[in-house]
């Protein structure tokens, strides 16, 4: 009986995917800090720093983002920005984060697939992202059609 009730509760949740809004910026910061402080990143983000980070991307003129709401509460978001290249407009996915209590429910896949579909309708020619080289993330993105770039490398200069 317990499992049956749990099953019913899971399917009674009201879920919505909609465009990101500054109104939920503080929640995005909380989700980002929690998600990226865990595996595989283990980055130590404060909520304040994460909120600034997400806000800077959200405020970009070419930004586009979606949020996933469960019963009116933001459970995850995806955010990035487009840029014009000689072959057309591309989109870089900067952040895809799901609150730890909602991970494993397919929310990241739903957000990613919806964003790609929306932006393809708007004429985006290519999608790019940077992710951890090891762990489950490369396979996750490969399942969604992404492939490792063989002709470019990421280079850094740290101060």
Backbone bond lengths (Angstrom), bond angles and torsions (degrees), N, CA, C in turn:
res aa  C-N    CA-C-N  psi(-1)  N-CA   C-N-CA  omega(-1)  CA-C   N-CA-C  phi
1 X - - - 1.453 - - 1.530 110.97 -
2 X 1.336 116.64 -41.12 1.457 120.58 -179.92 1.520 110.76 -58.86
3 X 1.351 117.49 -47.06 1.460 120.67 -179.43 1.521 111.51 -62.82
4 X 1.301 116.84 -37.72 1.463 120.59 178.07 1.530 110.16 -63.53
5 X 1.331 117.67 -44.47 1.461 121.32 178.60 1.530 111.34 -64.94
6 X 1.333 116.81 -39.06 1.452 121.07 177.62 1.531 110.09 -63.25
7 X 1.323 116.40 -43.63 1.456 121.57 178.09 1.528 110.77 -59.59
8 X 1.290 117.57 -44.23 1.468 122.07 179.54 1.525 110.30 -64.25
9 X 1.336 117.70 -42.80 1.464 120.77 179.53 1.522 111.68 -62.18
10 X 1.345 116.86 -41.73 1.453 119.90 -179.23 1.520 111.83 -61.79
11 X 1.314 116.32 -36.12 1.457 119.12 -177.62 1.520 112.77 -89.69
12 X 1.311 117.31 -3.15 1.456 120.48 176.67 1.523 111.83 -91.79
13 X 1.326 117.08 -9.46 1.453 119.92 178.08 1.519 109.87 -62.56
14 X 1.305 115.91 139.54 1.459 120.76 175.67 1.520 107.33 -93.18
15 X 1.330 116.19 118.30 1.457 120.51 -178.92 1.523 110.03 -117.34
16 X 1.328 114.86 143.46 1.459 122.34 -179.05 1.522 108.31 -141.64
17 X 1.332 116.06 139.80 1.460 121.26 168.41 1.519 106.11 -111.50
18 X 1.329 115.28 125.58 1.466 120.03 -179.41 1.522 108.97 -146.04
19 X 1.337 116.14 170.69 1.459 120.38 -179.61 1.520 111.38 -64.98
20 X 1.325 115.30 144.25 1.460 121.38 175.20 1.519 110.08 -61.97
21 X 1.315 114.87 152.34 1.457 121.53 179.21 1.524 109.45 -141.50
22 X 1.320 116.70 147.02 1.470 120.34 176.95 1.520 111.65 -60.17
23 X 1.298 116.86 -22.67 1.467 122.23 178.38 1.534 111.73 -56.78
24 X 1.341 116.33 -28.86 1.470 120.79 -178.48 1.528 112.66 -105.88
25 X 1.322 117.68 14.48 1.463 121.63 -175.75 1.528 112.71 -55.54
26 X 1.321 117.86 -42.92 1.470 119.47 -179.77 1.530 111.29 -61.60
27 X 1.314 116.92 -38.79 1.469 120.81 178.75 1.530 109.95 -67.38
28 X 1.346 117.55 -40.31 1.463 119.53 176.98 1.527 110.17 -59.71
29 X 1.331 116.74 -41.13 1.461 120.27 178.56 1.518 111.88 -61.83
30 X 1.327 116.78 -41.51 1.477 120.79 177.53 1.522 110.97 -62.26
31 X 1.330 116.34 -46.03 1.466 120.88 -179.17 1.521 110.28 -64.29
32 X 1.331 116.44 -46.11 1.463 120.65 -178.73 1.529 110.74 -59.52
33 X 1.326 116.46 -49.08 1.468 120.28 -178.83 1.525 111.00 -59.95
34 X 1.326 117.28 -43.57 1.466 120.76 -179.42 1.526 111.48 -68.15
35 X 1.323 117.38 -44.48 1.463 120.70 -175.85 1.525 112.09 -69.71
36 X 1.329 118.09 -42.25 1.458 120.16 -175.59 1.526 112.80 -86.10
37 X 1.312 117.71 -7.44 1.465 120.16 173.60 1.525 111.06 -82.34
38 X 1.337 116.82 -13.57 1.463 121.58 179.45 1.518 111.88 -99.08
39 X 1.322 115.31 -170.35 1.469 122.28 179.01 1.521 110.31 -64.69
40 X 1.312 120.12 145.95 1.466 126.52 -1.26 1.525 113.19 -90.64
41 X 1.330 117.69 -1.47 1.458 120.72 -172.54 1.525 113.00 -77.53
42 X 1.316 116.91 -49.04 1.462 122.01 -176.31 1.531 112.65 54.93
43 X 1.337 115.56 35.01 1.462 121.38 174.87 1.522 107.75 -84.21
44 X 1.300 116.61 143.03 1.467 120.23 -177.11 1.523 109.61 -100.05
45 X 1.339 115.16 83.34 1.451 121.81 179.44 1.516 110.06 -91.52
46 X 1.321 117.02 134.29 1.459 119.50 167.65 1.523 106.39 -82.89
47 X 1.306 117.05 157.47 1.459 120.76 178.06 1.532 109.55 -61.35
48 X 1.329 116.63 -38.95 1.462 120.31 -179.27 1.526 111.44 -62.60
49 X 1.338 117.73 -47.13 1.467 121.31 179.20 1.525 110.85 -64.38
50 X 1.319 116.63 -42.07 1.461 120.60 179.67 1.524 110.85 -63.37
51 X 1.329 117.16 -38.11 1.466 121.01 178.91 1.523 110.54 -64.79
52 X 1.329 117.07 -41.98 1.474 120.71 176.99 1.531 109.57 -62.73
53 X 1.332 116.66 -46.38 1.464 121.85 -179.50 1.528 111.20 -55.84
54 X 1.319 116.65 -52.06 1.466 121.22 -178.80 1.534 110.17 -65.34
55 X 1.319 117.27 -40.47 1.457 121.24 179.76 1.512 112.33 -61.52
56 X 1.333 117.73 -38.18 1.460 120.82 179.17 1.524 111.30 -63.53
57 X 1.316 116.84 -40.29 1.465 119.94 178.19 1.528 109.83 -70.67
58 X 1.317 116.23 -45.01 1.464 121.20 -179.22 1.529 111.55 -59.43
59 X 1.326 117.09 -33.99 1.466 121.78 -178.87 1.526 113.68 -80.29
60 X 1.321 117.21 -10.11 1.460 120.48 178.77 1.530 109.96 -61.55
61 X 1.306 116.48 140.27 1.462 121.76 -177.97 1.528 111.90 -58.43
62 X 1.318 117.89 -33.49 1.461 121.83 -176.79 1.528 113.26 -101.78
63 X 1.326 117.71 18.24 1.468 119.54 -177.32 1.524 111.64 -76.17
64 X 1.311 113.93 154.90 1.459 122.19 173.93 1.518 106.42 -149.39
65 X 1.295 116.51 134.65 1.454 119.60 179.63 1.514 111.67 -150.92
66 X 1.319 114.74 155.24 1.457 122.26 176.92 1.513 109.17 -127.16
67 X 1.312 115.44 147.45 1.461 121.17 175.07 1.519 109.09 -121.05
68 X 1.320 115.51 150.63 1.461 122.73 177.93 1.520 106.95 -112.19
69 X 1.319 115.45 118.36 1.456 120.64 -179.40 1.523 110.98 -106.36
70 X 1.314 115.89 137.83 1.458 123.21 173.08 1.520 106.51 -118.42
71 X 1.316 115.43 116.29 1.470 121.06 -177.76 1.527 111.78 49.70
72 X 1.334 116.31 42.25 1.460 121.92 176.49 1.511 115.54 83.71
73 X 1.337 118.58 -4.21 1.469 123.02 -178.43 1.523 109.67 -105.60
74 X 1.340 117.54 131.03 1.464 120.72 178.60 1.527 108.87 -66.27
75 X 1.346 115.05 123.53 1.459 121.35 179.31 1.524 111.64 -106.45
76 X 1.333 117.14 -19.63 1.452 120.83 -179.75 1.513 110.44 -171.51
77 X 1.328 115.44 166.65 1.464 120.15 179.05 1.519 109.98 -155.42
78 X 1.331 114.66 159.65 1.458 123.00 174.33 1.518 106.25 -133.88
79 X 1.334 116.47 139.16 1.459 119.79 -172.03 1.523 110.14 -151.95
80 X 1.311 115.47 141.88 1.452 120.59 176.44 1.516 110.52 -167.55
81 X 1.328 115.76 -165.36 1.461 120.58 -177.68 1.522 109.60 -147.75
82 X 1.324 114.38 151.26 1.462 119.80 179.14 1.525 110.29 -97.42
83 X 1.334 114.25 160.27 1.454 121.03 179.05 1.528 108.02 -150.39
84 X 1.320 116.13 142.24 1.455 121.02 -179.93 1.523 110.87 -86.47
85 X 1.341 115.48 129.73 1.460 122.99 173.63 1.513 108.14 -120.59
86 X 1.327 116.80 174.62 1.471 121.33 -176.98 1.529 112.47 -61.83
87 X 1.309 118.52 -24.13 1.465 121.96 -178.47 1.526 113.04 -100.84
88 X 1.322 117.40 2.57 1.458 120.81 178.56 1.516 111.83 132.64
89 X 1.303 116.06 179.07 1.462 122.37 -178.44 1.528 109.27 -80.11
90 X 1.338 115.86 132.21 1.466 122.57 177.92 1.521 108.93 -115.74
91 X 1.308 115.59 168.15 1.457 120.61 -179.43 1.512 108.99 -133.48
92 X 1.334 115.46 129.14 1.464 120.42 175.24 1.514 108.74 -103.82
93 X 1.320 115.03 121.86 1.461 120.33 175.57 1.522 106.85 -81.74
94 X 1.315 116.26 112.53 1.460 120.66 -179.21 1.520 112.16 -86.62
95 X 1.320 116.42 -41.96 1.470 119.80 -174.04 1.516 111.12 -140.04
96 X 1.309 115.21 134.13 1.463 123.51 169.61 1.518 104.74 -136.21
97 X 1.317 116.55 111.33 1.462 120.13 -175.01 1.519 110.34 -138.55
98 X 1.325 115.19 137.02 1.463 122.51 176.36 1.518 107.25 -124.87
99 X 1.309 115.35 134.29 1.462 121.04 178.78 1.533 109.17 -55.69
100 X 1.336 118.26 135.54 1.460 120.54 -176.42 1.533 114.66 -50.53
101 X 1.333 117.96 -35.31 1.467 118.63 -178.75 1.526 113.34 -71.53
102 X 1.335 116.83 -12.17 1.466 120.97 178.83 1.528 112.71 -110.37
103 X 1.320 117.94 -0.85 1.463 120.09 -179.20 1.524 110.05 -67.24
104 X 1.324 115.02 151.88 1.459 120.62 179.41 1.518 114.17 86.43
105 X 1.316 117.83 6.62 1.467 122.16 179.91 1.532 112.55 -105.22
106 X 1.321 117.89 2.75 1.456 120.59 179.86 1.516 114.22 86.10
107 X 1.328 117.68 9.92 1.459 121.25 -178.02 1.520 111.53 -64.69
108 X 1.321 117.99 -42.50 1.468 120.78 179.74 1.528 110.30 -60.64
109 X 1.308 117.58 -41.96 1.471 121.06 178.38 1.520 111.14 -63.45
110 X 1.321 116.67 -43.75 1.464 120.04 179.33 1.523 111.27 -61.64
111 X 1.324 116.90 -44.57 1.468 120.97 178.99 1.529 111.47 -63.57
112 X 1.321 116.56 -45.89 1.461 120.86 -178.21 1.531 110.78 -63.78
113 X 1.321 117.51 -48.17 1.462 120.86 -179.43 1.523 111.80 -62.34
114 X 1.323 116.60 -41.56 1.465 120.15 -179.88 1.525 111.10 -66.04
115 X 1.344 116.41 -42.51 1.465 119.52 179.42 1.518 110.67 -62.20
116 X 1.308 117.66 -46.17 1.461 120.91 -179.74 1.530 110.01 -60.16
117 X 1.311 117.38 -45.41 1.470 120.63 179.59 1.527 111.10 -62.07
118 X 1.322 117.05 -46.54 1.469 121.05 179.96 1.527 111.36 -59.19
119 X 1.323 115.89 -46.76 1.462 119.98 -174.55 1.528 112.49 -75.48
120 X 1.319 117.41 -30.25 1.473 118.92 173.67 1.528 109.69 -63.11
121 X 1.327 116.80 -39.13 1.474 120.41 176.50 1.522 111.38 -61.59
122 X 1.329 116.53 -28.04 1.465 121.24 179.59 1.529 112.14 -88.69
123 X 1.329 117.73 2.64 1.455 121.33 175.07 1.510 116.51 95.27
124 X 1.320 118.63 10.77 1.468 120.47 177.95 1.531 108.85 -64.93
125 X 1.339 115.96 131.08 1.470 122.07 -175.30 1.523 114.02 -89.81
126 X 1.337 116.91 -29.03 1.463 120.22 -176.01 1.525 109.65 -153.94
127 X 1.317 115.43 156.02 1.464 122.54 178.37 1.521 107.94 -124.54
128 X 1.338 115.96 140.63 1.459 121.81 179.94 1.527 109.01 -133.73
129 X 1.323 115.36 155.27 1.467 120.76 174.11 1.514 108.88 -161.14
130 X 1.316 114.75 161.87 1.456 122.27 173.31 1.519 106.20 -115.60
131 X 1.323 116.28 133.23 1.459 120.09 179.11 1.520 110.09 -142.02
132 X 1.309 115.91 171.19 1.462 121.05 178.19 1.525 109.28 -60.90
133 X 1.334 116.69 139.65 1.460 121.38 -177.62 1.526 112.33 -74.22
134 X 1.323 116.44 -23.66 1.467 120.23 -177.26 1.515 109.61 -121.80
135 X 1.300 115.59 170.75 1.457 120.37 179.82 1.519 111.44 90.34
136 X 1.316 116.25 -158.79 1.465 121.61 -173.04 1.524 114.17 -85.16
137 X 1.320 118.24 -15.90 1.461 119.84 -172.67 1.532 114.93 -66.25
138 X 1.338 120.72 -42.73 1.468 117.72 177.29 1.533 112.38 -57.02
139 X 1.308 117.70 -43.48 1.471 121.04 179.51 1.532 111.06 -65.66
140 X 1.323 117.25 -37.06 1.466 120.66 177.05 1.528 109.69 -58.39
141 X 1.330 116.99 -50.55 1.456 120.18 -178.13 1.527 111.84 -68.71
142 X 1.330 117.69 -35.18 1.469 120.27 176.55 1.528 110.85 -62.07
143 X 1.326 118.27 -36.76 1.471 121.23 177.02 1.527 111.74 -62.93
144 X 1.323 116.24 -20.25 1.464 120.86 179.51 1.526 112.05 -102.00
145 X 1.335 116.73 14.44 1.450 121.20 173.78 1.514 116.24 96.29
146 X 1.322 119.00 -2.08 1.463 121.51 179.10 1.529 109.54 -78.18
147 X 1.324 115.56 151.78 1.459 121.66 177.23 1.525 108.62 -136.34
148 X 1.325 115.78 152.48 1.460 120.13 176.74 1.523 109.33 -65.69
149 X 1.329 115.91 137.45 1.458 121.57 176.02 1.523 108.00 -79.21
150 X 1.309 116.09 128.88 1.459 119.96 179.98 1.521 112.23 -100.78
151 X 1.329 116.96 -13.23 1.459 120.29 -174.66 1.522 113.10 -103.52
152 X 1.315 118.16 -2.28 1.460 121.26 177.77 1.520 108.81 -132.75
153 X 1.320 115.63 156.54 1.467 120.89 175.42 1.521 108.38 -131.49
154 X 1.295 115.55 156.51 1.457 121.72 174.13 1.522 106.92 -90.66
155 X 1.315 115.89 127.09 1.461 121.28 177.94 1.514 108.48 -121.58
156 X 1.304 117.00 148.53 1.461 122.15 -178.12 1.515 111.28 -133.40
157 X 1.302 115.77 154.08 1.455 123.04 171.61 1.515 106.13 -135.88
158 X 1.303 116.48 110.26 1.466 121.12 -178.23 1.513 110.71 -97.38
159 X 1.310 116.72 144.06 1.463 121.37 178.77 1.506 111.13 -86.39
